[in-house]
Amino acid sequence: MTTIAETAARRRHAGRTHFSAKHREWIAGYLFVLPDALGLLVFLGVPMALSLVLSVYEVNGFGGYSFVGARNYLRMWNDPLFWKGAKVTALYAVMLVPMLYVCGLGLALLVQRTDRFNAVMRSMFFAPHMVSLVVVALVWQFMVVDKIGVISKLTAALGIGGFSFLGDPNFALITIVLVSVWFLMGFYMLIFLGGLQDIPRQYYEAAMIDGAGPIARFRFITLPLLKPTSFFVIMVSMVAAVAGAQAFDIIYVMTKGGPANATSVLIVYIYQQAFGFGAFGYAAAMASILVVALMIVTAVFFALTRGGRFHHEQ
């Protein structure tokens, strides 16, 4: 006969909700993501929503708000400096993202072997990323300043001087891009190293047995299997180029958007309008448009590349 204890245990067991292993994995994953998601909501989502609301107001800087509707957006449409900033931002991103990809992957390929020398080289390449951006900008500004800078003197000694790295509109943005690449390439090197280490060595050994050379192995094994890593690198570097810390700190310290607005990316122009001229509503409108444009570009890139997934993945 079934005892009373066994009957009660069966009832308790029957009342429990049964989850499959897949559902339990989903729940565990969501619980792990929840703290970070809450942080993003509080520190990014809420400020973005408040910025969108602020964009339809005119703020006088003394706590006064007046509703102006779409006036800030109309002002932006007719502002030549806004379109100049958009052009500079696009040009900065077009130059920075491919250079970061090539330099990061190139450095990763150079130091992917695990030995003491490569460990030291990895640390050296990553070291600039641990220095404050303000310090990096000040040091490079001192090195490229006209006539007395180390690099300016070196180029003059080589007979290729006669121009200003930061004072010439034709060279200022290129100089900023090179400094940004020098600062960021160690970070992307580590990301590519993680991707390279995930590629099974058996693929390379089989290719070598079949007579494949280094270029063929790189083209048909390394690059295809680095697709998820490449997607991540391009996405992160694109966001960094448009709204990253280096896009503001390095430019603001070294040029403040000059000369002749040649390095005035949108994030710098937004800061100038908000804290230089007190046009917080107009700055919020530009920030909202910048975020929407970045989201659209990200969504299109995500759709075209299928999120960096392999062809056999659904």
Secondary structure, 3 states (H helix, E strand, C coil): CCCHHHHHHHHHHHHCCCCCHHHHHHHHHHHHHHHHHHHHHHHHHHHHHHHHHHCCEEECCCCCEEECCCHHHHHHHCCHHHHHHHHHHHHHHHHHHHHHHHHHHHHHHHCCCCCHHHHHHHHHHHHHHHCCHHHHHHHHHHHHCCCCCHHHHHHHHCCCCCCCCCCCHHHHHHHHHHHHHHHHHHHHHHHHHHHHHCCCHHHHHHHHHCCCCHHHHHHHHHHHHCHHHHHHHHHHHHHHHHHCHHHHHHHHHHCCCCCCCCCCCHHHHHHHHHHHCCCHHHHHHHHHHHHHHHHHHHHHHHHHHHHHCCCCCC
